[in-house]
């Protein structure tokens, strides 16, 4: 039987992952997933671990005010309130340019000290969501600050297969999934089109092309000197569109997910 074996949320894009036992879904995927982002103050361009590997050590957790608690080794924690629409900042994420609320100067000073250059923290309200990549999914599909789609699914057996090829264990968090499914064969998710978890149905819209970010150890922030697991992925999972690992999903409707829920493949 297929079951949901793990849930992960990433409140801050490219920040630390947060394991969960249960979570609600809204129109942008897991509630609170990648609704915050760091941007270069001058250009408004988004920042990720691809260029700033130590972002893997930056924790951003929801706080009682509805905002974030930022923390990282060597810096005192900071409580950040949920910003309103009074101070909008123009930002760029991939090919999208949009205006979103800025979290203010205190948050900017904190993240700038951590990053080492002038940086701003911004928030994505539901009503300012981006459209997903054209050519996949449906015209009304939306996403927050995730790269392209609301959710990422990986089969546990797929990671086990990759680790066997590499010859040593690799952390699932290197691949930053939201949903982990166990009970299927390795890469069975490549053939899925629709599935149900609890009362919610999900569409599988496209495979996930992986990048050098997977070589960053989520525990230490250090890059793998041998470029693993990306190097091995390229030997047996490479296509003309990249080395594929995991499937991007869109949820059709809202509801709640809980670790242990059965998963039904509908198509």
C-alpha positions in Angstrom: 0.0 0.0 0.0 1.2 3.5 -0.8 1.3 6.0 2.0 2.5 9.5 2.7 5.7 8.9 4.7 7.0 12.5 5.2 5.9 16.1 4.8 8.2 19.1 4.5 7.6 22.8 4.4 10.1 25.5 3.5 8.7 28.8 4.8 11.6 30.8 3.3 12.7 30.0 -0.2 16.0 28.2 0.0 16.0 28.3 3.8 15.9 25.2 6.1 13.3 22.6 5.6 10.7 22.0 8.3 9.4 18.4 8.9 5.7 18.2 9.7 3.3 15.6 10.9 0.2 17.4 9.4 -0.5 20.6 7.5 -3.3 22.3 5.6 -3.4 23.0 1.9 -4.4 26.2 0.2 -4.4 27.2 -3.5 -0.6 27.5 -3.4 0.2 24.1 -2.0 1.1 23.5 1.7 0.0 26.4 3.8 3.0 28.7 4.4 5.3 27.0 2.0 7.8 29.3 0.3 5.8 32.4 1.0 8.9 34.4 2.0 12.0 35.1 -0.1 15.3 37.0 0.1 16.2 39.4 -2.7 19.2 41.5 -3.6 18.4 45.0 -2.4 19.7 46.8 -5.5 18.3 44.5 -8.2 15.4 42.8 -6.5 16.7 39.5 -7.9 15.9 36.5 -5.8 18.6 34.7 -3.7 18.9 30.9 -3.3 21.4 28.3 -2.2 22.6 28.1 -5.7 24.7 31.2 -5.2 24.5 31.5 -1.4 25.1 28.0 0.0 24.9 29.1 3.7 21.2 29.8 3.2 20.7 26.1 4.0 21.5 27.0 7.6 18.9 29.8 7.8 15.8 28.8 9.8 12.5 30.6 9.2 9.6 29.3 11.2 6.1 30.6 11.6 5.6 32.6 14.8 2.6 33.5 16.9 2.2 36.9 15.2 1.6 35.2 11.8 5.1 36.2 10.7 8.5 34.5 10.9 11.1 33.7 13.5 14.5 33.9 11.8 17.4 32.1 13.4 20.8 30.9 12.4 24.0 30.0 14.3 25.9 33.2 15.4 22.9 35.5 15.1 20.3 36.4 17.7 16.8 35.3 16.6 14.5 37.9 15.1 10.7 38.0 15.1 9.3 39.3 11.9 5.7 40.5 11.7 3.5 39.7 8.7 3.8 42.8 6.4 0.9 44.6 4.9 0.6 46.2 1.5 1.9 49.6 2.5 5.5 49.0 1.3 5.6 47.0 -1.9 8.9 46.1 -3.5 9.6 45.1 -7.1 11.2 41.6 -7.2 12.3 39.2 -9.9 12.1 35.4 -9.6 13.3 33.6 -12.8 11.3 35.3 -15.6 8.6 36.8 -13.4 8.7 40.4 -12.1 6.1 41.3 -9.5 5.5 43.6 -6.6 5.2 42.1 -3.1 5.2 43.3 0.5 8.6 44.1 2.1 9.2 43.0 5.7 10.8 46.2 6.8 14.2 47.6 7.7 14.8 45.5 10.9 14.4 42.3 8.9 16.5 43.7 6.1 19.4 44.5 8.5 19.2 41.0 10.0 19.3 39.2 6.7 21.9 41.6 5.3 24.2 40.8 8.2 23.7 37.1 7.5 24.1 37.2 3.7 26.9 39.7 3.8 25.4 42.3 1.4 22.3 44.5 1.3 19.3 42.1 1.2 15.6 42.4 1.7 13.0 40.0 3.0 9.7 39.9 1.1 6.4 38.1 1.5 3.9 36.5 -0.9 0.3 37.0 0.0 -2.2 34.6 -1.6 -3.7 37.4 -3.7 -0.4 38.2 -5.4 0.5 34.7 -6.4 2.3 34.0 -9.7 1.1 31.8 -12.5 2.8 28.5 -13.0 5.1 27.8 -16.0 3.1 28.0 -19.2 2.9 24.8 -21.2 2.2 22.6 -18.2 -0.8 22.3 -15.9 -3.8 24.5 -16.3 -4.2 28.3 -17.0 -5.5 29.0 -13.5 -2.7 27.2 -11.6 -0.7 29.5 -9.3 2.4 29.3 -7.1 4.1 31.3 -4.4 7.9 31.7 -4.5 8.6 28.1 -5.4 10.6 27.8 -8.6 7.7 26.6 -10.8 4.9 24.6 -9.1 3.3 24.4 -5.7 4.4 20.9 -4.6 7.2 18.4 -5.2 6.8 14.7 -4.7 9.5 12.1 -4.4 9.2 8.3 -3.9 11.3 6.9 -1.0 12.3 4.0 -3.2 13.6 6.5 -5.8 16.0 8.0 -3.3 17.0 4.5 -2.1 17.8 3.6 -5.7 19.9 6.7 -6.2 21.8 6.0 -2.9 22.5 2.5 -4.1 24.0 3.9 -7.3 26.1 6.4 -5.4 27.2 3.9 -2.8 26.4 5.9 0.3 23.3 7.5 2.0 21.9 10.8 0.9 19.5 13.0 2.8 16.0 13.4 1.3 16.2 17.1 2.2 18.9 17.7 -0.4 16.0 17.4 -2.9 13.6 19.6 -1.0 10.4 17.6 -1.5 7.1 18.5 0.1 5.6 15.0 -0.1 7.5 11.7 0.3 5.6 8.5 -0.7 6.6 5.0 0.3 5.4 1.6 -0.9 6.0 2.1 -4.6 8.8 0.9 -6.8 11.7 3.2 -7.6 10.6 6.0 -10.0 7.0 4.7 -10.1 6.0 8.4 -9.7 7.3 9.1 -13.2 4.3 7.3 -14.6 1.6 8.9 -12.4 -0.8 11.5 -13.7 -3.3 12.0 -10.8 -3.4 10.8 -7.2 -5.4 11.3 -4.1 -4.2 11.8 -0.5 -7.0 12.1 2.1 -9.8 14.1 0.5 -7.5 16.0 -1.9 -6.6 15.2 -5.5 -3.3 16.2 -7.1 -2.2 16.5 -10.7 1.3 15.5 -11.7 2.3 18.2 -14.2 6.0 17.6 -15.0 9.2 16.0 -13.8 11.6 18.1 -11.7 15.0 18.9 -13.4 17.7 19.0 -10.7 20.6 21.3 -10.3 23.8 21.9 -8.3 21.7 22.8 -5.3 21.4 19.1 -4.5 25.2 19.0 -3.8 24.7 21.1 -0.7 24.6 19.2 2.6 21.5 20.5 4.4 23.1 19.8 7.8 26.3 21.6 7.2 25.8 23.9 4.2 29.0 22.4 2.6 29.1 21.4 -1.1 29.9 17.8 -1.9 33.5 17.8 -3.4 32.5 15.0 -5.7 29.3 16.8 -6.9 27.1 14.1 -5.5 24.2 13.3 -5.9 24.0 15.4 -9.0 26.9 13.7 -10.7 25.2 10.3 -10.4 21.8 11.6 -11.4 23.3 12.8 -14.7 24.6 9.2 -15.4 21.2 7.6 -15.4 18.4 10.1 -15.1 19.5 12.7 -17.7 17.1 13.8 -20.4 17.3 16.6 -23.0 15.7 18.8 -20.3 18.0 17.9 -17.5 18.6 15.3 -14.8 15.2 14.4 -13.5 14.3 13.4 -9.9 10.8 13.9 -8.4 7.6 15.1 -9.9 5.9 18.6 -9.7 2.3 18.6 -8.5 -0.7 20.9 -8.3 -3.4 20.3 -5.7 -7.0 20.5 -7.0 -8.7 21.9 -3.9 -7.9 22.4 -0.3 -7.8 20.1 2.7 -5.3 18.6 5.2 -2.5 16.1 4.9 -1.1 13.9 7.6 1.9 11.6 7.6 0.7 8.0 7.3 -2.3 8.8 5.0 -2.9 6.3 2.3 -2.1 7.4 -1.3 -4.2 6.3 -4.2 -3.0 6.6 -7.8 -6.0 7.5 -9.9 -4.3 7.6 -13.3 
